[in-house]
Amino acid sequence: MNTRRRTTVRPLVLAAAAAFALAGCGALGTGSVPADEVETQISDKLTEMVGQTPEDISCPDDLPAEEGAEMTCVLSDGGETIDVAVTVTSVEDGNVNFDIEVADAPNE
């Protein structure tokens, strides 16, 4: 007799854990992109990629408008968290372009 084990999977965190990179763009304010705008960009890009909006994205601070600037935000969904690395790739005409890379595994 075969028995099947059924596992509930949190699709957003698992899809995010696939370690993909996305590009975002924020408007330059006072030499940085406000944290809430970066959070919105991450949420929008992930929603576009996996078809589900994350419960929460939290960034520790504003993103400096300097090429190479980095920070780590945290995606929370379904009781799990995963890091999201944000790296500024360029600053052009008042726009800050940045890459978003989701870690390959949820935080423990």
CORLIN-V788656 format. One record per helix or strand of 3 or more residues. SS is the DSSP state (a for helix, b for strand). FROM is the first residue (numbers start at 1). TO is the last residue. If there is no record, write none. Layout:
# CORLIN-V788656
ss from to
SS FROM TO
SS FROM TO
This chain:
# CORLIN-V788656
ss from to
a 11 16
b 21 27
a 35 50
b 56 59
b 70 77
b 80 92
b 95 102
